[in-house]
Amino acid sequence: SLADRCYELPFGVDEKRFAPYLTPSPLSFIRRGGSVLFVGGMDTAHAFKGVEVVLRAMTQMSQNVTLTLAGDGDLRHGYEKFARTLGISSRVKFLGRVSDAELPDVYRSADVFAFPSSSDAEAFGLAALEAQSSGVPVVASDLPGVRTVVAHGETGFLVPPSDVNALAERLAYLLDHPDVRRAMGKRARERVFERFTWEKHIDGLIEIYQKVCASLS
């Protein structure tokens, strides 16, 4: 059958590049409420990334919580205007396009990562994987592909897509419970080593080639 001939092999992540700070972030001493991070495209093709959802969630969280958004595109201006309309622009920072060299520092400086994609167009969740490799727990939409990346209650939380209340509640919980947040971040990185390194990806690819070759012999 077709199912017998299909193999699922997840993407890998560079666990050496995307890694936590060896010591706490040098900015951590000035934080009071915690920092939420979003990384993703802000163009029409990536409208499903759920930027408006995480912006709405910010209205339900402490005034001390900040949101940083890394990414750019033709929808960015509209998102910035929406943040002003919601009255949260002083707590929201749009970084624009971040270079490959800067991206690891952006991840590791966050307390929690938001991955609020709104539809099945989100097939995997590489940004969520990079965040977890950086030791940052993730609150993500409960979508088929994303479930393979985020382990609910273990490396973060899964919430219904487009559910602003659930997203805000889980983000706030992690920010309010630093011990839980650190434990989940530690487990998130461990799970990357278990399943998602490029070495694991290559090993899986070789195994598939071997099975295919054996079936042809």
ChimeraX attribute file (.defattr): number of C-alpha atoms within 10 A of each C-alpha:
attribute: neighborCount
match mode: 1-to-1
recipient: residues
	/A:1	5
	/A:2	5
	/A:3	6
	/A:4	6
	/A:5	7
	/A:6	9
	/A:7	10
	/A:8	8
	/A:9	14
	/A:10	18
	/A:11	17
	/A:12	19
	/A:13	23
	/A:14	16
	/A:15	20
	/A:16	11
	/A:17	14
	/A:18	22
	/A:19	20
	/A:20	24
	/A:21	14
	/A:22	6
	/A:23	6
	/A:24	11
	/A:25	14
	/A:26	9
	/A:27	9
	/A:28	13
	/A:29	8
	/A:30	8
	/A:31	12
	/A:32	12
	/A:33	16
	/A:34	21
	/A:35	21
	/A:36	25
	/A:37	25
	/A:38	26
	/A:39	26
	/A:40	22
	/A:41	22
	/A:42	25
	/A:43	15
	/A:44	12
	/A:45	12
	/A:46	16
	/A:47	18
	/A:48	19
	/A:49	24
	/A:50	21
	/A:51	25
	/A:52	19
	/A:53	21
	/A:54	26
	/A:55	22
	/A:56	19
	/A:57	20
	/A:58	27
	/A:59	16
	/A:60	14
	/A:61	16
	/A:62	12
	/A:63	13
	/A:64	11
	/A:65	19
	/A:66	22
	/A:67	23
	/A:68	19
	/A:69	25
	/A:70	20
	/A:71	18
	/A:72	18
	/A:73	16
	/A:74	12
	/A:75	16
	/A:76	19
	/A:77	13
	/A:78	12
	/A:79	16
	/A:80	18
	/A:81	12
	/A:82	16
	/A:83	21
	/A:84	13
	/A:85	10
	/A:86	13
	/A:87	13
	/A:88	19
	/A:89	17
	/A:90	11
	/A:91	15
	/A:92	21
	/A:93	16
	/A:94	17
	/A:95	13
	/A:96	17
	/A:97	16
	/A:98	15
	/A:99	10
	/A:100	8
	/A:101	9
	/A:102	9
	/A:103	16
	/A:104	21
	/A:105	17
	/A:106	20
	/A:107	28
	/A:108	24
	/A:109	21
	/A:110	24
	/A:111	25
	/A:112	29
	/A:113	26
	/A:114	29
	/A:115	29
	/A:116	29
	/A:117	27
	/A:118	21
	/A:119	17
	/A:120	15
	/A:121	14
	/A:122	18
	/A:123	13
	/A:124	18
	/A:125	20
	/A:126	17
	/A:127	19
	/A:128	24
	/A:129	29
	/A:130	26
	/A:131	30
	/A:132	34
	/A:133	32
	/A:134	28
	/A:135	31
	/A:136	31
	/A:137	34
	/A:138	35
	/A:139	27
	/A:140	29
	/A:141	29
	/A:142	23
	/A:143	22
	/A:144	13
	/A:145	16
	/A:146	22
	/A:147	17
	/A:148	14
	/A:149	25
	/A:150	25
	/A:151	19
	/A:152	16
	/A:153	11
	/A:154	17
	/A:155	27
	/A:156	27
	/A:157	23
	/A:158	23
	/A:159	21
	/A:160	16
	/A:161	20
	/A:162	20
	/A:163	16
	/A:164	20
	/A:165	17
	/A:166	18
	/A:167	28
	/A:168	22
	/A:169	16
	/A:170	19
	/A:171	29
	/A:172	21
	/A:173	13
	/A:174	22
	/A:175	21
	/A:176	13
	/A:177	10
	/A:178	13
	/A:179	11
	/A:180	18
	/A:181	23
	/A:182	18
	/A:183	16
	/A:184	24
	/A:185	26
	/A:186	20
	/A:187	21
	/A:188	27
	/A:189	25
	/A:190	16
	/A:191	20
	/A:192	23
	/A:193	18
	/A:194	10
	/A:195	17
	/A:196	23
	/A:197	20
	/A:198	17
	/A:199	15
	/A:200	19
	/A:201	17
	/A:202	14
	/A:203	11
	/A:204	16
	/A:205	15
	/A:206	12
	/A:207	12
	/A:208	16
	/A:209	11
	/A:210	12
	/A:211	11
	/A:212	12
	/A:213	10
	/A:214	9
	/A:215	8
	/A:216	7
	/A:217	5
